[in-house]
Amino acid sequence: MSRTKKNAQRFASGCKVCGNPDVGRGISKHLEGAHGGLRLADYKKCFNGGRVVVDKLVETGTAARGTQKVVLHVLVRKFLIPI
């Protein structure tokens, strides 16, 4: 039996809009209160749907601990949210 539903709050990554890592299962109440009434369905469309504009790896030119390169993954999506 899968334990993902039972551990959903522990594995939650927080709010992707403001970057608050403390938001878990209460993401819908957080979106309505802190982000001006944004609905959960629209929030999911932002990060799961849309048309990909840019998807590439970019080297930053800096090194991290020795000779390892730092590479950023840049993903830009275009989407429309009804107001």
mmCIF file as gemmi writes it, N, C-alpha and C atoms, coordinates in Angstrom:
data_model
loop_
_atom_site.group_PDB
_atom_site.id
_atom_site.type_symbol
_atom_site.label_atom_id
_atom_site.label_alt_id
_atom_site.label_comp_id
_atom_site.label_asym_id
_atom_site.label_entity_id
_atom_site.label_seq_id
_atom_site.pdbx_PDB_ins_code
_atom_site.Cartn_x
_atom_site.Cartn_y
_atom_site.Cartn_z
_atom_site.occupancy
_atom_site.B_iso_or_equiv
_atom_site.pdbx_formal_charge
_atom_site.auth_seq_id
_atom_site.auth_asym_id
_atom_site.pdbx_PDB_model_num
ATOM 1 N N . MET Axp A 1 ? 0.836 -1.18 0 1 0 ? 1 A 1
ATOM 2 C CA . MET Axp A 1 ? 0 0 0 1 0 ? 1 A 1
ATOM 3 C C . MET Axp A 1 ? 0.88 1.241 0 1 0 ? 1 A 1
ATOM 4 N N . SER Axp A 2 ? 0.566 2.181 -0.845 1 0 ? 2 A 1
ATOM 5 C CA . SER Axp A 2 ? 1.367 3.382 -0.983 1 0 ? 2 A 1
ATOM 6 C C . SER Axp A 2 ? 1.187 4.314 0.211 1 0 ? 2 A 1
ATOM 7 N N . ARG Axp A 3 ? 2.274 4.938 0.63 1 0 ? 3 A 1
ATOM 8 C CA . ARG Axp A 3 ? 2.206 5.854 1.764 1 0 ? 3 A 1
ATOM 9 C C . ARG Axp A 3 ? 2.261 7.308 1.333 1 0 ? 3 A 1
ATOM 10 N N . THR Axp A 4 ? 2.153 7.593 0.044 1 0 ? 4 A 1
ATOM 11 C CA . THR Axp A 4 ? 2.287 8.977 -0.407 1 0 ? 4 A 1
ATOM 12 C C . THR Axp A 4 ? 1.159 9.863 0.087 1 0 ? 4 A 1
ATOM 13 N N . LYS Axp A 5 ? -0.084 9.348 0.165 1 0 ? 5 A 1
ATOM 14 C CA . LYS Axp A 5 ? -1.185 10.173 0.63 1 0 ? 5 A 1
ATOM 15 C C . LYS Axp A 5 ? -1.011 10.522 2.106 1 0 ? 5 A 1
ATOM 16 N N . LYS Axp A 6 ? -0.545 9.563 2.888 1 0 ? 6 A 1
ATOM 17 C CA . LYS Axp A 6 ? -0.36 9.79 4.315 1 0 ? 6 A 1
ATOM 18 C C . LYS Axp A 6 ? 0.77 10.789 4.574 1 0 ? 6 A 1
ATOM 19 N N . ASN Axp A 7 ? 1.79 10.798 3.74 1 0 ? 7 A 1
ATOM 20 C CA . ASN Axp A 7 ? 2.941 11.681 3.921 1 0 ? 7 A 1
ATOM 21 C C . ASN Axp A 7 ? 2.901 12.889 2.986 1 0 ? 7 A 1
ATOM 22 N N . ALA Axp A 8 ? 1.721 13.26 2.522 1 0 ? 8 A 1
ATOM 23 C CA . ALA Axp A 8 ? 1.623 14.344 1.539 1 0 ? 8 A 1
ATOM 24 C C . ALA Axp A 8 ? 2.142 15.663 2.093 1 0 ? 8 A 1
ATOM 25 N N . GLN Axp A 9 ? 1.839 15.972 3.347 1 0 ? 9 A 1
ATOM 26 C CA . GLN Axp A 9 ? 2.283 17.239 3.907 1 0 ? 9 A 1
ATOM 27 C C . GLN Axp A 9 ? 3.795 17.246 4.123 1 0 ? 9 A 1
ATOM 28 N N . ARG Axp A 10 ? 4.366 16.125 4.471 1 0 ? 10 A 1
ATOM 29 C CA . ARG Axp A 10 ? 5.806 16.057 4.7 1 0 ? 10 A 1
ATOM 30 C C . ARG Axp A 10 ? 6.582 16.263 3.414 1 0 ? 10 A 1
ATOM 31 N N . PHE Axp A 11 ? 6.041 15.765 2.286 1 0 ? 11 A 1
ATOM 32 C CA . PHE Axp A 11 ? 6.733 15.877 1.02 1 0 ? 11 A 1
ATOM 33 C C . PHE Axp A 11 ? 6.331 17.13 0.225 1 0 ? 11 A 1
ATOM 34 N N . ALA Axp A 12 ? 5.476 17.979 0.776 1 0 ? 12 A 1
ATOM 35 C CA . ALA Axp A 12 ? 5.05 19.195 0.071 1 0 ? 12 A 1
ATOM 36 C C . ALA Axp A 12 ? 6.244 20.141 -0.058 1 0 ? 12 A 1
ATOM 37 N N . SER Axp A 13 ? 6.328 20.805 -1.203 1 0 ? 13 A 1
ATOM 38 C CA . SER Axp A 13 ? 7.468 21.688 -1.457 1 0 ? 13 A 1
ATOM 39 C C . SER Axp A 13 ? 7.172 23.136 -1.145 1 0 ? 13 A 1
ATOM 40 N N . GLY Axp A 14 ? 5.981 23.465 -0.674 1 0 ? 14 A 1
ATOM 41 C CA . GLY Axp A 14 ? 5.646 24.837 -0.343 1 0 ? 14 A 1
ATOM 42 C C . GLY Axp A 14 ? 5.01 25.557 -1.515 1 0 ? 14 A 1
ATOM 43 N N . CYS Axp A 15 ? 4.878 26.868 -1.369 1 0 ? 15 A 1
ATOM 44 C CA . CYS Axp A 15 ? 4.254 27.699 -2.403 1 0 ? 15 A 1
ATOM 45 C C . CYS Axp A 15 ? 5.299 28.055 -3.456 1 0 ? 15 A 1
ATOM 46 N N . LYS Axp A 16 ? 4.998 27.773 -4.714 1 0 ? 16 A 1
ATOM 47 C CA . LYS Axp A 16 ? 5.932 28.077 -5.792 1 0 ? 16 A 1
ATOM 48 C C . LYS Axp A 16 ? 5.848 29.529 -6.243 1 0 ? 16 A 1
ATOM 49 N N . VAL Axp A 17 ? 4.816 30.259 -5.821 1 0 ? 17 A 1
ATOM 50 C CA . VAL Axp A 17 ? 4.67 31.663 -6.198 1 0 ? 17 A 1
ATOM 51 C C . VAL Axp A 17 ? 5.558 32.545 -5.333 1 0 ? 17 A 1
ATOM 52 N N . CYS Axp A 18 ? 5.448 32.396 -4.001 1 0 ? 18 A 1
ATOM 53 C CA . CYS Axp A 18 ? 6.227 33.253 -3.105 1 0 ? 18 A 1
ATOM 54 C C . CYS Axp A 18 ? 7.451 32.549 -2.532 1 0 ? 18 A 1
ATOM 55 N N . GLY Axp A 19 ? 7.553 31.233 -2.693 1 0 ? 19 A 1
ATOM 56 C CA . GLY Axp A 19 ? 8.709 30.504 -2.203 1 0 ? 19 A 1
ATOM 57 C C . GLY Axp A 19 ? 8.653 30.161 -0.732 1 0 ? 19 A 1
ATOM 58 N N . ASN Axp A 20 ? 7.494 30.268 -0.111 1 0 ? 20 A 1
ATOM 59 C CA . ASN Axp A 20 ? 7.345 29.957 1.302 1 0 ? 20 A 1
ATOM 60 C C . ASN Axp A 20 ? 7.352 28.441 1.49 1 0 ? 20 A 1
ATOM 61 N N . PRO Axp A 21 ? 8.38 27.873 2.133 1 0 ? 21 A 1
ATOM 62 C CA . PRO Axp A 21 ? 8.451 26.414 2.284 1 0 ? 21 A 1
ATOM 63 C C . PRO Axp A 21 ? 7.541 25.864 3.377 1 0 ? 21 A 1
ATOM 64 N N . ASP Axp A 22 ? 6.932 26.727 4.187 1 0 ? 22 A 1
ATOM 65 C CA . ASP Axp A 22 ? 6.103 26.275 5.294 1 0 ? 22 A 1
ATOM 66 C C . ASP Axp A 22 ? 4.699 25.868 4.863 1 0 ? 22 A 1
ATOM 67 N N . VAL Axp A 23 ? 4.283 26.217 3.656 1 0 ? 23 A 1
ATOM 68 C CA . VAL Axp A 23 ? 2.932 25.9 3.191 1 0 ? 23 A 1
ATOM 69 C C . VAL Axp A 23 ? 2.888 24.44 2.782 1 0 ? 23 A 1
ATOM 70 N N . GLY Axp A 24 ? 1.97 23.691 3.364 1 0 ? 24 A 1
ATOM 71 C CA . GLY Axp A 24 ? 1.843 22.267 3.057 1 0 ? 24 A 1
ATOM 72 C C . GLY Axp A 24 ? 0.49 21.96 2.461 1 0 ? 24 A 1
ATOM 73 N N . ARG Axp A 25 ? -0.334 21.254 3.235 1 0 ? 25 A 1
ATOM 74 C CA . ARG Axp A 25 ? -1.656 20.892 2.742 1 0 ? 25 A 1
ATOM 75 C C . ARG Axp A 25 ? -2.584 22.09 2.639 1 0 ? 25 A 1
ATOM 76 N N . GLY Axp A 26 ? -2.314 23.177 3.326 1 0 ? 26 A 1
ATOM 77 C CA . GLY Axp A 26 ? -3.168 24.359 3.292 1 0 ? 26 A 1
ATOM 78 C C . GLY Axp A 26 ? -2.848 25.295 2.154 1 0 ? 26 A 1
ATOM 79 N N . ILE Axp A 27 ? -2.421 24.763 1.024 1 0 ? 27 A 1
ATOM 80 C CA . ILE Axp A 27 ? -2.013 25.608 -0.104 1 0 ? 27 A 1
ATOM 81 C C . ILE Axp A 27 ? -3.197 26.385 -0.67 1 0 ? 27 A 1
ATOM 82 N N . SER Axp A 28 ? -4.4 25.819 -0.683 1 0 ? 28 A 1
ATOM 83 C CA . SER Axp A 28 ? -5.548 26.53 -1.257 1 0 ? 28 A 1
ATOM 84 C C . SER Axp A 28 ? -5.918 27.742 -0.41 1 0 ? 28 A 1
ATOM 85 N N . LYS Axp A 29 ? -5.907 27.612 0.918 1 0 ? 29 A 1
ATOM 86 C CA . LYS Axp A 29 ? -6.19 28.76 1.79 1 0 ? 29 A 1
ATOM 87 C C . LYS Axp A 29 ? -5.081 29.8 1.689 1 0 ? 29 A 1
ATOM 88 N N . HIS Axp A 30 ? -3.848 29.372 1.545 1 0 ? 30 A 1
ATOM 89 C CA . HIS Axp A 30 ? -2.728 30.29 1.404 1 0 ? 30 A 1
ATOM 90 C C . HIS Axp A 30 ? -2.855 31.099 0.115 1 0 ? 30 A 1
ATOM 91 N N . LEU Axp A 31 ? -3.233 30.456 -0.977 1 0 ? 31 A 1
ATOM 92 C CA . LEU Axp A 31 ? -3.377 31.147 -2.253 1 0 ? 31 A 1
ATOM 93 C C . LEU Axp A 31 ? -4.498 32.164 -2.21 1 0 ? 31 A 1
ATOM 94 N N . GLU Axp A 32 ? -5.625 31.812 -1.587 1 0 ? 32 A 1
ATOM 95 C CA . GLU Axp A 32 ? -6.75 32.733 -1.499 1 0 ? 32 A 1
ATOM 96 C C . GLU Axp A 32 ? -6.427 33.939 -0.628 1 0 ? 32 A 1
ATOM 97 N N . GLY Axp A 33 ? -5.707 33.733 0.448 1 0 ? 33 A 1
ATOM 98 C CA . GLY Axp A 33 ? -5.427 34.83 1.37 1 0 ? 33 A 1
ATOM 99 C C . GLY Axp A 33 ? -4.218 35.669 0.988 1 0 ? 33 A 1
ATOM 100 N N . ALA Axp A 34 ? -3.115 35.04 0.699 1 0 ? 34 A 1
ATOM 101 C CA . ALA Axp A 34 ? -1.859 35.764 0.49 1 0 ? 34 A 1
ATOM 102 C C . ALA Axp A 34 ? -1.654 36.241 -0.945 1 0 ? 34 A 1
ATOM 103 N N . HIS Axp A 35 ? -2.318 35.626 -1.902 1 0 ? 35 A 1
ATOM 104 C CA . HIS Axp A 35 ? -2.071 35.968 -3.299 1 0 ? 35 A 1
ATOM 105 C C . HIS Axp A 35 ? -3.311 36.498 -4.006 1 0 ? 35 A 1
ATOM 106 N N . GLY Axp A 36 ? -4.156 37.196 -3.278 1 0 ? 36 A 1
ATOM 107 C CA . GLY Axp A 36 ? -5.272 37.911 -3.883 1 0 ? 36 A 1
ATOM 108 C C . GLY Axp A 36 ? -6.351 37.036 -4.488 1 0 ? 36 A 1
ATOM 109 N N . GLY Axp A 37 ? -6.695 35.938 -3.861 1 0 ? 37 A 1
ATOM 110 C CA . GLY Axp A 37 ? -7.786 35.112 -4.345 1 0 ? 37 A 1
ATOM 111 C C . GLY Axp A 37 ? -7.447 34.208 -5.509 1 0 ? 37 A 1
ATOM 112 N N . LEU Axp A 38 ? -6.196 33.848 -5.658 1 0 ? 38 A 1
ATOM 113 C CA . LEU Axp A 38 ? -5.79 32.913 -6.714 1 0 ? 38 A 1
ATOM 114 C C . LEU Axp A 38 ? -6.362 31.534 -6.407 1 0 ? 38 A 1
ATOM 115 N N . ARG Axp A 39 ? -7.026 30.92 -7.398 1 0 ? 39 A 1
ATOM 116 C CA . ARG Axp A 39 ? -7.625 29.606 -7.195 1 0 ? 39 A 1
ATOM 117 C C . ARG Axp A 39 ? -6.579 28.507 -7.386 1 0 ? 39 A 1
ATOM 118 N N . LEU Axp A 40 ? -6.804 27.377 -6.713 1 0 ? 40 A 1
ATOM 119 C CA . LEU Axp A 40 ? -5.87 26.255 -6.781 1 0 ? 40 A 1
ATOM 120 C C . LEU Axp A 40 ? -5.791 25.692 -8.192 1 0 ? 40 A 1
ATOM 121 N N . ALA Axp A 41 ? -6.9 25.668 -8.917 1 0 ? 41 A 1
ATOM 122 C CA . ALA Axp A 41 ? -6.901 25.154 -10.294 1 0 ? 41 A 1
ATOM 123 C C . ALA Axp A 41 ? -6.018 26.021 -11.196 1 0 ? 41 A 1
ATOM 124 N N . ASP Axp A 42 ? -6.08 27.346 -11.013 1 0 ? 42 A 1
ATOM 125 C CA . ASP Axp A 42 ? -5.233 28.245 -11.806 1 0 ? 42 A 1
ATOM 126 C C . ASP Axp A 42 ? -3.767 28.108 -11.416 1 0 ? 42 A 1
ATOM 127 N N . TYR Axp A 43 ? -3.508 27.885 -10.133 1 0 ? 43 A 1
ATOM 128 C CA . TYR Axp A 43 ? -2.143 27.682 -9.646 1 0 ? 43 A 1
ATOM 129 C C . TYR Axp A 43 ? -1.529 26.44 -10.285 1 0 ? 43 A 1
ATOM 130 N N . LYS Axp A 44 ? -2.32 25.362 -10.378 1 0 ? 44 A 1
ATOM 131 C CA . LYS Axp A 44 ? -1.827 24.135 -10.991 1 0 ? 44 A 1
ATOM 132 C C . LYS Axp A 44 ? -1.597 24.302 -12.49 1 0 ? 44 A 1
ATOM 133 N N . LYS Axp A 45 ? -2.445 25.105 -13.152 1 0 ? 45 A 1
ATOM 134 C CA . LYS Axp A 45 ? -2.248 25.371 -14.579 1 0 ? 45 A 1
ATOM 135 C C . LYS Axp A 45 ? -0.932 26.095 -14.826 1 0 ? 45 A 1
ATOM 136 N N . CYS Axp A 46 ? -0.568 26.981 -13.917 1 0 ? 46 A 1
ATOM 137 C CA . CYS Axp A 46 ? 0.664 27.762 -14.082 1 0 ? 46 A 1
ATOM 138 C C . CYS Axp A 46 ? 1.895 26.864 -14.12 1 0 ? 46 A 1
ATOM 139 N N . PHE Axp A 47 ? 1.925 25.856 -13.268 1 0 ? 47 A 1
ATOM 140 C CA . PHE Axp A 47 ? 3.126 25.051 -13.13 1 0 ? 47 A 1
ATOM 141 C C . PHE Axp A 47 ? 3.048 23.707 -13.825 1 0 ? 47 A 1
ATOM 142 N N . ASN Axp A 48 ? 1.873 23.303 -14.301 1 0 ? 48 A 1
ATOM 143 C CA . ASN Axp A 48 ? 1.748 22.028 -14.991 1 0 ? 48 A 1
ATOM 144 C C . ASN Axp A 48 ? 1.351 22.171 -16.444 1 0 ? 48 A 1
ATOM 145 N N . GLY Axp A 49 ? 0.764 23.289 -16.823 1 0 ? 49 A 1
ATOM 146 C CA . GLY Axp A 49 ? 0.29 23.465 -18.194 1 0 ? 49 A 1
ATOM 147 C C . GLY Axp A 49 ? 1.051 24.566 -18.896 1 0 ? 49 A 1
ATOM 148 N N . GLY Axp A 50 ? 0.478 25.03 -19.993 1 0 ? 50 A 1
ATOM 149 C CA . GLY Axp A 50 ? 1.084 26.125 -20.729 1 0 ? 50 A 1
ATOM 150 C C . GLY Axp A 50 ? 1.988 25.654 -21.845 1 0 ? 50 A 1
ATOM 151 N N . ARG Axp A 51 ? 2.394 26.611 -22.648 1 0 ? 51 A 1
ATOM 152 C CA . ARG Axp A 51 ? 3.279 26.329 -23.775 1 0 ? 51 A 1
ATOM 153 C C . ARG Axp A 51 ? 4.706 26.687 -23.382 1 0 ? 51 A 1
ATOM 154 N N . VAL Axp A 52 ? 5.632 25.787 -23.613 1 0 ? 52 A 1
ATOM 155 C CA . VAL Axp A 52 ? 7.031 26.007 -23.247 1 0 ? 52 A 1
ATOM 156 C C . VAL Axp A 52 ? 7.659 26.984 -24.232 1 0 ? 52 A 1
ATOM 157 N N . VAL Axp A 53 ? 8.197 28.089 -23.715 1 0 ? 53 A 1
ATOM 158 C CA . VAL Axp A 53 ? 8.859 29.097 -24.534 1 0 ? 53 A 1
ATOM 159 C C . VAL Axp A 53 ? 10.361 28.844 -24.562 1 0 ? 53 A 1
ATOM 160 N N . VAL Axp A 54 ? 10.965 28.647 -23.395 1 0 ? 54 A 1
ATOM 161 C CA . VAL Axp A 54 ? 12.41 28.413 -23.282 1 0 ? 54 A 1
ATOM 162 C C . VAL Axp A 54 ? 12.636 27.223 -22.361 1 0 ? 54 A 1
ATOM 163 N N . ASP Axp A 55 ? 13.447 26.289 -22.798 1 0 ? 55 A 1
ATOM 164 C CA . ASP Axp A 55 ? 13.835 25.151 -21.97 1 0 ? 55 A 1
ATOM 165 C C . ASP Axp A 55 ? 15.285 24.828 -22.3 1 0 ? 55 A 1
ATOM 166 N N . LYS Axp A 56 ? 16.206 25.335 -21.481 1 0 ? 56 A 1
ATOM 167 C CA . LYS Axp A 56 ? 17.621 25.142 -21.79 1 0 ? 56 A 1
ATOM 168 C C . LYS Axp A 56 ? 18.456 25.116 -20.516 1 0 ? 56 A 1
ATOM 169 N N . LEU Axp A 57 ? 19.672 24.637 -20.646 1 0 ? 57 A 1
ATOM 170 C CA . LEU Axp A 57 ? 20.642 24.647 -19.565 1 0 ? 57 A 1
ATOM 171 C C . LEU Axp A 57 ? 21.632 25.777 -19.812 1 0 ? 57 A 1
ATOM 172 N N . VAL Axp A 58 ? 21.901 26.569 -18.777 1 0 ? 58 A 1
ATOM 173 C CA . VAL Axp A 58 ? 22.781 27.728 -18.902 1 0 ? 58 A 1
ATOM 174 C C . VAL Axp A 58 ? 23.93 27.579 -17.919 1 0 ? 58 A 1
ATOM 175 N N . GLU Axp A 59 ? 25.167 27.697 -18.416 1 0 ? 59 A 1
ATOM 176 C CA . GLU Axp A 59 ? 26.33 27.683 -17.534 1 0 ? 59 A 1
ATOM 177 C C . GLU Axp A 59 ? 26.521 29.069 -16.94 1 0 ? 59 A 1
ATOM 178 N N . THR Axp A 60 ? 26.776 29.124 -15.63 1 0 ? 60 A 1
ATOM 179 C CA . THR Axp A 60 ? 26.913 30.414 -14.964 1 0 ? 60 A 1
ATOM 180 C C . THR Axp A 60 ? 28.337 30.955 -15.02 1 0 ? 60 A 1
ATOM 181 N N . GLY Axp A 61 ? 29.301 30.103 -15.299 1 0 ? 61 A 1
ATOM 182 C CA . GLY Axp A 61 ? 30.684 30.546 -15.353 1 0 ? 61 A 1
ATOM 183 C C . GLY Axp A 61 ? 31.392 30.484 -14.014 1 0 ? 61 A 1
ATOM 184 N N . THR Axp A 62 ? 30.694 30.073 -12.971 1 0 ? 62 A 1
ATOM 185 C CA . THR Axp A 62 ? 31.32 29.955 -11.656 1 0 ? 62 A 1
ATOM 186 C C . THR Axp A 62 ? 31.515 28.482 -11.316 1 0 ? 62 A 1
ATOM 187 N N . ALA Axp A 63 ? 32.436 28.235 -10.406 1 0 ? 63 A 1
ATOM 188 C CA . ALA Axp A 63 ? 32.714 26.866 -9.984 1 0 ? 63 A 1
ATOM 189 C C . ALA Axp A 63 ? 32.239 26.669 -8.553 1 0 ? 63 A 1
ATOM 190 N N . ALA Axp A 64 ? 31.788 25.47 -8.259 1 0 ? 64 A 1
ATOM 191 C CA . ALA Axp A 64 ? 31.344 25.141 -6.913 1 0 ? 64 A 1
ATOM 192 C C . ALA Axp A 64 ? 32.268 24.071 -6.345 1 0 ? 64 A 1
ATOM 193 N N . ARG Axp A 65 ? 33.062 24.445 -5.349 1 0 ? 65 A 1
ATOM 194 C CA . ARG Axp A 65 ? 33.964 23.515 -4.65 1 0 ? 65 A 1
ATOM 195 C C . ARG Axp A 65 ? 34.85 22.732 -5.609 1 0 ? 65 A 1
ATOM 196 N N . GLY Axp A 66 ? 35.817 23.368 -6.082 1 0 ? 66 A 1
ATOM 197 C CA . GLY Axp A 66 ? 36.771 22.675 -6.95 1 0 ? 66 A 1
ATOM 198 C C . GLY Axp A 66 ? 36.486 22.94 -8.414 1 0 ? 66 A 1
ATOM 199 N N . THR Axp A 67 ? 36.338 21.88 -9.167 1 0 ? 67 A 1
ATOM 200 C CA . THR Axp A 67 ? 36.208 22.026 -10.615 1 0 ? 67 A 1
ATOM 201 C C . THR Axp A 67 ? 34.795 21.767 -11.127 1 0 ? 67 A 1
ATOM 202 N N . GLN Axp A 68 ? 33.805 21.668 -10.246 1 0 ? 68 A 1
ATOM 203 C CA . GLN Axp A 68 ? 32.435 21.43 -10.696 1 0 ? 68 A 1
ATOM 204 C C . GLN Axp A 68 ? 31.821 22.717 -11.233 1 0 ? 68 A 1
ATOM 205 N N . LYS Axp A 69 ? 31.143 22.62 -12.371 1 0 ? 69 A 1
ATOM 206 C CA . LYS Axp A 69 ? 30.473 23.777 -12.954 1 0 ? 69 A 1
ATOM 207 C C . LYS Axp A 69 ? 29.083 23.933 -12.356 1 0 ? 69 A 1
ATOM 208 N N . VAL Axp A 70 ? 28.617 25.175 -12.291 1 0 ? 70 A 1
ATOM 209 C CA . VAL Axp A 70 ? 27.258 25.454 -11.855 1 0 ? 70 A 1
ATOM 210 C C . VAL Axp A 70 ? 26.411 25.666 -13.101 1 0 ? 70 A 1
ATOM 211 N N . VAL Axp A 71 ? 25.367 24.854 -13.254 1 0 ? 71 A 1
ATOM 212 C CA . VAL Axp A 71 ? 24.492 24.917 -14.417 1 0 ? 71 A 1
ATOM 213 C C . VAL Axp A 71 ? 23.07 25.161 -13.94 1 0 ? 71 A 1
ATOM 214 N N . LEU Axp A 72 ? 22.401 26.132 -14.559 1 0 ? 72 A 1
ATOM 215 C CA . LEU Axp A 72 ? 21.017 26.431 -14.221 1 0 ? 72 A 1
ATOM 216 C C . LEU Axp A 72 ? 20.092 25.869 -15.282 1 0 ? 72 A 1
ATOM 217 N N . HIS Axp A 73 ? 18.965 25.324 -14.848 1 0 ? 73 A 1
ATOM 218 C CA . HIS Axp A 73 ? 17.937 24.879 -15.785 1 0 ? 73 A 1
ATOM 219 C C . HIS Axp A 73 ? 16.9 25.993 -15.876 1 0 ? 73 A 1
ATOM 220 N N . VAL Axp A 74 ? 16.756 26.58 -17.061 1 0 ? 74 A 1
ATOM 221 C CA . VAL Axp A 74 ? 15.829 27.679 -17.286 1 0 ? 74 A 1
ATOM 222 C C . VAL Axp A 74 ? 14.621 27.133 -18.035 1 0 ? 74 A 1
ATOM 223 N N . LEU Axp A 75 ? 13.446 27.258 -17.42 1 0 ? 75 A 1
ATOM 224 C CA . LEU Axp A 75 ? 12.201 26.804 -18.025 1 0 ? 75 A 1
ATOM 225 C C . LEU Axp A 75 ? 11.207 27.952 -17.956 1 0 ? 75 A 1
ATOM 226 N N . VAL Axp A 76 ? 10.788 28.446 -19.119 1 0 ? 76 A 1
ATOM 227 C CA . VAL Axp A 76 ? 9.826 29.544 -19.201 1 0 ? 76 A 1
ATOM 228 C C . VAL Axp A 76 ? 8.601 29.03 -19.932 1 0 ? 76 A 1
ATOM 229 N N . ARG Axp A 77 ? 7.429 29.221 -19.305 1 0 ? 77 A 1
ATOM 230 C CA . ARG Axp A 77 ? 6.177 28.794 -19.914 1 0 ? 77 A 1
ATOM 231 C C . ARG Axp A 77 ? 5.26 29.989 -20.09 1 0 ? 77 A 1
ATOM 232 N N . LYS Axp A 78 ? 4.462 29.956 -21.148 1 0 ? 78 A 1
ATOM 233 C CA . LYS Axp A 78 ? 3.488 31.004 -21.394 1 0 ? 78 A 1
ATOM 234 C C . LYS Axp A 78 ? 2.109 30.403 -21.162 1 0 ? 78 A 1
ATOM 235 N N . PHE Axp A 79 ? 1.306 31.082 -20.34 1 0 ? 79 A 1
ATOM 236 C CA . PHE Axp A 79 ? -0.03 30.59 -20.027 1 0 ? 79 A 1
ATOM 237 C C . PHE Axp A 79 ? -0.951 31.778 -19.782 1 0 ? 79 A 1
ATOM 238 N N . LEU Axp A 80 ? -2.237 31.54 -19.895 1 0 ? 80 A 1
ATOM 239 C CA . LEU Axp A 80 ? -3.246 32.559 -19.672 1 0 ? 80 A 1
ATOM 240 C C . LEU Axp A 80 ? -4.117 32.15 -18.495 1 0 ? 80 A 1
ATOM 241 N N . ILE Axp A 81 ? -4.378 33.108 -17.591 1 0 ? 81 A 1
ATOM 242 C CA . ILE Axp A 81 ? -5.244 32.857 -16.459 1 0 ? 81 A 1
ATOM 243 C C . ILE Axp A 81 ? -6.449 33.782 -16.583 1 0 ? 81 A 1
ATOM 244 N N . PRO Axp A 82 ? -7.651 33.241 -16.59 1 0 ? 82 A 1
ATOM 245 C CA . PRO Axp A 82 ? -8.843 34.104 -16.662 1 0 ? 82 A 1
ATOM 246 C C . PRO Axp A 82 ? -9.015 34.891 -15.366 1 0 ? 82 A 1
ATOM 247 N N . ILE Axp A 83 ? -9.306 36.162 -15.51 1 0 ? 83 A 1
ATOM 248 C CA . ILE Axp A 83 ? -9.465 37.031 -14.328 1 0 ? 83 A 1
ATOM 249 C C . ILE Axp A 83 ? -10.928 37.291 -14.08 1 0 ? 83 A 1
